[in-house]
Amino acid sequence: MIPIDPGTVATIRAIDEGSEELFGGFWPFIRRTLMLFLPLWVFLLLWAADMPNIISALFSGLSLSIIVAIERYKLREIAGKDN
């Protein structure tokens, strides 16, 4: 039998938790969709404001790191509840 780290099991459970949120109503689904398209919307908003393309791309990339930070926080929060 292969030993399994408890932290890994908690992380796998935390990743699977997203589908269960979809049964809680329409808002969790909309929130995930908004987070998915946030970098594109940031780019298009800055592009429409006549900002240079490089600055628009830079800020849209930075918005992606915000999404990663929020998801990491949520994973830690769910893993903390598991333990």
C-alpha positions as CSV (number, residue, x, y, z in Angstrom):
1,M,0.0,0.0,0.0
2,I,1.3,3.5,-0.9
3,P,1.3,6.0,2.0
4,I,-0.8,9.1,1.3
5,D,0.0,12.5,2.8
6,P,-3.0,13.9,4.6
7,G,-2.3,17.3,3.1
8,T,-2.6,15.9,-0.4
9,V,-6.0,14.3,0.5
10,A,-7.2,17.7,1.9
11,T,-6.0,19.5,-1.3
12,I,-7.8,17.0,-3.6
13,R,-11.0,17.4,-1.6
14,A,-10.6,21.2,-1.7
15,I,-10.3,21.1,-5.5
16,D,-13.4,18.9,-5.8
17,E,-15.4,21.3,-3.7
18,G,-16.1,23.6,-6.6
19,S,-18.7,21.4,-8.2
20,E,-20.7,21.2,-5.0
21,E,-20.9,25.0,-4.9
22,L,-22.9,24.9,-8.2
23,F,-25.8,23.3,-6.4
24,G,-26.0,26.2,-4.0
25,G,-27.5,28.5,-6.6
26,F,-26.6,30.5,-9.6
27,W,-24.2,32.9,-8.0
28,P,-21.3,30.5,-7.4
29,F,-21.4,29.6,-11.1
30,I,-21.5,33.3,-12.2
31,R,-18.6,34.1,-9.8
32,R,-16.4,31.4,-11.3
33,T,-17.2,32.6,-14.8
34,L,-16.4,36.2,-13.9
35,M,-13.1,35.1,-12.4
36,L,-12.3,33.1,-15.6
37,F,-12.8,36.0,-17.9
38,L,-11.4,38.8,-15.7
39,P,-8.0,39.1,-17.5
40,L,-9.8,39.4,-20.9
41,W,-12.2,42.0,-19.6
42,V,-9.4,44.0,-18.0
43,F,-7.5,43.9,-21.3
44,L,-10.5,45.0,-23.3
45,L,-11.4,47.8,-20.9
46,L,-7.9,49.3,-21.0
47,W,-7.7,48.8,-24.8
48,A,-11.0,50.7,-25.2
49,A,-9.6,53.4,-23.0
50,D,-6.8,53.9,-25.7
51,M,-4.1,52.6,-23.4
52,P,-1.0,51.1,-25.2
53,N,-1.3,47.4,-25.8
54,I,1.7,46.6,-23.7
55,I,0.2,48.3,-20.6
56,S,-3.2,46.6,-21.2
57,A,-1.5,43.2,-21.4
58,L,0.5,43.9,-18.3
59,F,-2.5,44.8,-16.2
60,S,-4.5,41.9,-17.5
61,G,-1.6,39.6,-16.5
62,L,-1.6,41.1,-13.1
63,S,-5.3,40.5,-12.7
64,L,-4.6,36.8,-13.3
65,S,-2.2,36.7,-10.3
66,I,-5.0,38.1,-8.2
67,I,-7.2,35.2,-9.3
68,V,-4.5,32.7,-8.3
69,A,-4.1,34.3,-4.9
70,I,-7.8,34.2,-4.2
71,E,-8.0,30.5,-5.2
72,R,-5.0,29.6,-3.1
73,Y,-6.7,31.4,-0.1
74,K,-9.9,29.4,-0.7
75,L,-8.0,26.1,-1.0
76,R,-6.2,26.8,2.4
77,E,-9.5,27.7,4.0
78,I,-11.2,24.5,2.8
79,A,-8.2,22.4,3.8
80,G,-8.2,24.0,7.2
81,K,-11.9,23.0,7.6
82,D,-10.9,19.4,6.7
83,N,-8.3,19.1,9.3
